[in-house]
Each structure stands twice: as structure tokens, then as C-alpha cells.
Amino acid sequence: MAGKVNIHPVTYQLNGIDIAANVYTPSNYDPAKKYPALVIAHPNGGIKEQTAGLYAQRLAEAGYITIAADAAYQGASGGKPRHTDKPAFRTEDIRGMADFITRYKGVDVNRVGALGICGGGGYTLKAAQSDKRLKAVATLSMFNSGEVRRNGFQNSALETIPQRLKQASDARAQQAADGKIIYAGVASITDEEIAKVSTDLYREGYIYYYRTHAHPNSTFLYPMSNLLDLMTWDASENMDLIDQPLLMMAGSKSDTKYMTDEAFPKATNSKSKELFVIDGATHIQTYWKPEYVDQAVDKLAEFYTKFL
């Protein structure tokens, strides 16, 4: 359609699992031409129709072919047990998007970049450490899932690490014994409960995921046994393997900014790296609030134009 981004729902196989994704092409897309492309990884509990899709659309408007896929075991993608949240799988999802988009008509395989939002940001850092098809790497409101599942948000649960590992081990044993999956996370929440949440990340996150941007495929649940993988993983390990240009963005008021601040200095071999602070934004506001999305998209377009 003239002047509008076109959205193409696609499916492909990744390790025997059907992946549901959307490819966004610029308004003037001509498959005979060559375009830079971006793979966009969604937040934990999120899906392609939420913030990942918004950024995919905005960056397609800026001239990129973009792809946002639902993680395997999540959203509209296949795989069981449902809502599985394992770092190795989420990292593989990013490689799978790269596999697909590099074969898409019109994509210049030498100009593929990555954007990861929230948990997808942590997994994008991990993917970029090894997958050198990703030529420019950006994160927005990066969330280091392993660190938070292990230490608690803002290191609030350091004393309970042994107990939680025991819980996860017991959940794995239960699963093996009778197939019953014990889920961690929050299935639903009342307005009163939301109002009492002290951290911006979780209070605003519940409003975003359960009220304003709720979607039946989006959930905060994950199998308790996944903590065996999550608690022994860390997005900021091996950051020295990232030799690609790196842009990390976080809101100045984001209570998750400490994770970006921890990971960024460890990227000692990045050809060019920048930490971009979005003034006044909290973590969740970077997902949807127009003035903050505009700032992030402008910065991303500048970054990818320079390096792709």
C-alpha cells in the first residue's frame, strides 16, 4: 500500500517447532532491490504484537525490512511445555529470525542488525556474542533475565537463592514423575494489587500486559523448572565477544537501568559502542509512550544507518 508499511504474517520451522512471525516491509518495498534488515526480540512474557511489533513497524517506516517473531513455546508459536522461558531457546529464536530474514527477498545479507527489548535485549546480547551475521546490535531497556531470576530484582533476593534452586529442582522432579508442570509468575492481578506494587517495572508492567496492551497470547507465567537454566545464566557474561557496533538504550528513570550499566562496560571489544539515556522514561514507558518511542526510533535509525 502506498505510504504505509506492509505486514506479512509468516511461519517457519526452528528445531522442529513452528514459529509465528511478522515481517514488515517499507512502503516502497521492491523485492528486486536490496534493503538492510533487523531482527527484533520481544520482552519476557511479551509477543510480537506488542512493543516488538511497534518498533518493527517504526523501523520499517525508516526503510528497513524487519521481523518480530513469537519465541518458541510462547505466543502463537508452537512447542511444549507452553510458556517455556529458557535462555538457550530465546537466544536460538534470534538466530532463527536471522535464518529466515536473510533468505527473504530484497534483504542484503551483509546488512542485518538486531534489536532486543527488555528480556529480548539480554538474549540479543547473548546472540550477538556468537552470531556474526548480526552486524549492528542494539538493546532497549535491557533486562538480564538470569541475573534477576537468580539475585532477585535489584538484588533483593540474594539470601533465598538456595531455597529457590531447591524449588526449581523439586518442580523438575515433579514434572519427570507425573508430567505435571508447576508454573512460576503471575497469572492475573487486581487493580488494587497493581496499585500496591512498589517498583515501576512491575507496577507499570502489569498495567501494560494485563490492561492497556493485554493480548491472550501474552503471559507472565513460566515453568518453575526453567529456573534451573535461568539462575545459572547471565546476559553480561562474555560481553567481550561482541565486536560489532553496540547501542544500549535505557530510560533515565528506569529501575532496570542498572542492568544496562553493568553490561555496557564489559563490551570491551565492540568496534563502536554508545550508551543512550532516554531522559525521563521508565522501563515500560519506552515500550509505548510516543515521545520516548520517537527518541528511541530516531536514535536507532541513526545507529543502523551508520553501521549497516
C-alpha positions in Angstrom: 0.0 0.0 0.0 1.4 3.4 -0.9 2.9 5.3 2.0 2.2 2.5 4.5 4.3 -0.3 5.9 3.1 -3.7 4.9 2.9 -6.5 7.4 3.4 -10.1 6.2 2.5 -12.9 8.7 4.9 -15.8 8.1 5.7 -19.2 9.7 8.8 -21.2 9.6 10.4 -24.1 11.4 13.0 -23.8 14.0 14.3 -27.0 15.6 11.1 -28.8 14.6 8.9 -26.1 16.1 6.5 -23.8 14.1 7.4 -20.2 14.7 4.9 -17.4 14.1 6.3 -14.1 13.0 5.5 -10.9 11.2 7.8 -9.4 8.5 7.4 -5.6 8.0 8.4 -4.1 4.6 8.8 -0.4 3.8 6.1 1.3 1.8 8.2 1.4 -1.4 9.4 -2.2 -1.0 10.7 -3.7 -4.2 11.9 -7.3 -3.9 14.4 -6.6 -6.7 16.2 -4.0 -4.6 18.4 -4.6 -1.6 17.4 -3.4 1.9 19.0 -3.6 5.4 17.1 -5.9 7.8 16.5 -6.0 11.5 15.6 -8.9 13.8 13.6 -7.7 16.8 13.3 -9.8 20.0 10.4 -9.2 22.3 10.3 -8.8 26.1 9.8 -11.6 28.6 6.1 -12.5 28.6 5.6 -10.3 25.6 4.6 -11.2 22.0 5.2 -9.8 18.5 2.0 -7.8 18.5 3.1 -5.6 21.4 6.2 -3.4 21.7 8.4 -5.6 19.4 5.8 -5.0 16.6 5.6 -1.3 17.3 9.4 -0.9 16.8 9.4 -3.3 13.8 6.7 -1.1 12.2 8.5 2.2 13.0 11.8 0.9 11.7 10.2 -0.4 8.5 8.9 3.1 8.1 12.5 4.2 8.2 13.4 1.9 5.4 14.3 -1.5 7.0 12.8 -4.9 6.4 12.1 -6.1 9.9 11.0 -9.3 11.6 9.4 -9.8 15.0 8.7 -13.4 16.0 7.0 -15.0 18.9 9.5 -17.0 20.9 9.3 -20.8 20.6 6.9 -22.2 23.2 5.3 -18.8 23.6 2.7 -16.6 21.9 1.4 -18.1 18.6 4.5 -20.2 18.1 4.4 -24.0 18.7 6.3 -26.0 21.3 5.5 -27.6 24.6 5.5 -27.1 27.6 3.8 -23.8 27.0 5.4 -20.5 28.2 8.9 -22.2 28.5 11.4 -19.5 29.2 14.9 -20.9 28.7 17.8 -18.6 27.8 19.3 -21.1 25.2 15.9 -21.3 23.4 15.3 -17.5 23.5 18.8 -16.9 22.1 18.1 -19.6 19.4 14.9 -17.7 18.5 17.1 -14.7 17.5 19.3 -16.9 15.3 16.1 -18.4 13.8 14.8 -14.9 12.9 18.2 -14.2 11.2 18.0 -17.5 9.3 14.6 -16.5 8.0 15.2 -12.9 7.2 18.5 -13.4 5.4 16.6 -15.5 2.8 13.8 -13.0 2.4 13.5 -11.3 -1.0 15.2 -8.0 -1.0 17.3 -8.4 2.1 21.0 -7.6 1.9 22.6 -10.4 4.0 25.6 -8.2 4.8 23.4 -5.5 6.4 21.4 -7.4 9.1 21.1 -5.8 12.6 19.4 -6.8 15.8 17.2 -5.0 18.4 16.3 -6.6 21.7 13.8 -5.1 24.1 13.7 -6.0 27.8 14.4 -9.7 28.2 14.9 -9.8 24.4 17.7 -7.3 25.0 19.6 -9.7 27.2 19.1 -12.5 24.7 20.2 -10.3 21.9 23.4 -9.5 23.7 24.0 -13.3 24.0 23.1 -14.0 20.4 25.5 -11.2 19.2 28.4 -12.7 21.2 28.5 -15.6 18.8 26.3 -14.9 15.7 28.3 -12.5 13.5 25.6 -12.3 10.9 24.3 -9.6 13.2 26.3 -6.6 12.1 25.0 -3.9 14.5 23.4 -4.6 17.9 21.0 -2.5 19.9 19.1 -3.0 23.1 16.3 -1.1 24.7 15.6 -1.3 28.4 17.7 -4.4 28.6 16.6 -6.9 31.2 19.2 -9.6 32.3 16.7 -12.4 33.0 19.3 -14.7 34.6 20.6 -12.1 37.0 17.1 -11.2 38.1 15.8 -14.8 38.5 19.0 -15.6 40.4 19.5 -12.5 42.6 16.0 -11.0 42.6 15.1 -7.6 41.1 17.7 -5.1 42.2 19.4 -7.9 44.1 16.6 -8.2 46.6 16.6 -12.0 47.0 20.2 -13.0 47.4 19.5 -14.8 50.7 16.9 -17.1 49.1 19.0 -18.5 46.2 19.4 -22.0 47.7 15.7 -22.3 48.5 14.6 -21.2 45.1 17.0 -23.6 43.4 15.6 -26.4 45.6 12.1 -25.3 44.5 13.1 -25.5 40.8 14.7 -28.9 41.3 11.6 -30.2 43.0 9.4 -28.8 40.2 11.7 -30.7 37.7 11.3 -33.8 39.7 7.5 -33.4 39.8 7.5 -32.9 36.0 9.5 -36.1 35.5 7.4 -38.1 37.9 3.9 -37.3 36.6 4.2 -34.7 33.8 2.6 -32.0 36.0 4.1 -28.6 35.3 4.3 -26.2 38.2 4.3 -22.6 37.0 6.0 -19.6 38.4 5.0 -16.0 37.8 1.7 -14.1 37.9 -1.4 -15.4 36.1 -3.7 -12.5 36.9 -3.8 -9.4 39.2 -6.4 -7.0 40.5 -6.2 -3.2 40.2 -5.8 -3.0 44.0 -2.8 -5.4 43.9 -1.3 -3.4 41.0 -1.6 -0.2 42.9 0.4 -1.7 45.8 3.4 -2.8 43.7 6.4 -0.6 44.7 8.6 -1.0 41.6 7.8 0.9 38.4 8.9 -2.0 36.3 6.3 -4.4 37.8 3.5 -2.0 38.5 3.6 -0.4 35.0 4.3 -3.8 33.5 1.1 -5.3 35.0 -0.8 -2.4 33.6 0.8 -2.8 30.2 0.5 -6.6 29.9 -2.8 -7.1 31.8 -4.7 -3.9 31.0 -3.7 -1.4 28.2 -1.8 -3.8 25.9 -3.2 -7.1 27.0 -3.2 -10.0 24.5 -4.4 -13.6 25.0 -1.1 -14.9 23.9 0.9 -12.8 26.3 1.6 -14.2 29.8 3.9 -13.7 32.8 3.9 -17.5 33.6 6.8 -19.8 33.0 7.6 -23.3 34.4 9.3 -23.2 37.8 11.8 -25.8 36.5 13.1 -23.2 34.0 14.8 -21.5 36.9 17.4 -24.3 36.7 18.5 -22.7 33.4 17.7 -19.1 34.2 19.5 -18.9 37.5 22.8 -20.2 36.1 22.8 -17.9 33.1 23.9 -14.2 32.7 23.5 -11.9 29.7 26.5 -9.9 30.7 29.0 -12.8 30.7 31.2 -12.9 27.6 30.3 -9.4 26.6 33.9 -9.1 25.3 32.9 -11.4 22.4 30.7 -8.6 21.0 33.0 -6.9 18.4 30.1 -5.4 16.5 28.9 -1.8 17.0 26.7 -1.7 20.1 24.0 0.7 21.1 22.3 0.2 24.5 19.4 2.5 25.4 17.6 2.9 28.7 15.3 5.4 30.4 16.8 7.8 32.9 14.1 6.9 35.4 14.1 3.1 34.6 14.6 0.9 37.7 16.2 -1.7 35.3 18.9 0.7 34.1 21.4 -0.9 36.4 21.5 -4.0 34.2 22.4 -1.9 31.1 25.0 -0.1 33.3 26.5 -3.4 34.3 26.7 -5.0 30.9 27.8 -2.0 28.8 31.4 -1.5 30.2 32.1 -5.3 29.6 31.8 -4.9 25.8 35.5 -4.1 25.7 35.9 -5.2 22.1 33.0 -3.5 20.4 34.1 -1.5 17.4 31.9 1.4 18.5 29.6 1.5 21.5 27.2 4.0 22.9 25.0 4.2 25.9 22.0 6.4 25.1 19.8 7.6 28.0 16.2 8.5 27.2 15.5 11.4 29.6 12.5 11.0 31.9 11.5 7.5 30.7 10.8 4.5 32.9 11.3 0.9 31.6 7.8 0.3 30.4 7.2 3.8 29.1 9.9 3.1 26.4 7.5 0.4 25.1 4.7 2.7 24.1 4.9 6.3 25.1 5.1 8.3 21.9 7.8 10.8 23.0 10.1 8.1 24.2 9.4 5.7 21.3 10.2 8.6 18.9 13.5 9.3 20.7 14.5 5.6 20.6 13.5 5.1 17.0 15.4 8.3 15.9 18.5 7.0 17.7 18.1 3.5 16.3 17.7 4.8 12.7 20.9 7.0 13.2 22.8 4.0 14.6 21.7 1.5 11.9 22.2 4.0 9.1 25.8 4.4 10.2 26.7 0.8 10.7 24.5 -1.2 8.3 
